[in-house]
Amino acid sequence: MRSARRTRAGGTDAFLERLDASWIREIIALLALHLALPESMVRLSARLVEDLGAEHHQLAQLALALEESFAIDLSEDVFGRLQCVRDVIVCVAAHRRRAGLLLC
């Protein structure tokens, strides 16, 4: 799967800029907590496995935490395709938007 950053022109990064920064901080905090990392290491471009060292069980726990925190349903298939922090944020926002729960 391509990283969310490389979507159509003006796409993902412009979308991220419209999100409330507190939502992004909350997602980054959850990532840091479940990966046992300082938040400063969790950058938008950081790859979950390669850069942050995420293991399968950590990602499964993270998916559950995101579902609970943001009132969304993430299938294992969808979450398994996410490659970087930016992908996770975009995924959460898209699921919230589909459910009519905006993050802006």
Secondary structure, 3 states (H helix, E strand, C coil): CCCHHHCCCCCHHHHHHHCCHHHHHHHHHHHHHHHCCCHHHCCCCCECCCCCCCCHHHHHHHHHHHHHHHCCCCCHHHHHCCCEHHHHHHHHHHHHHHCCCCCC
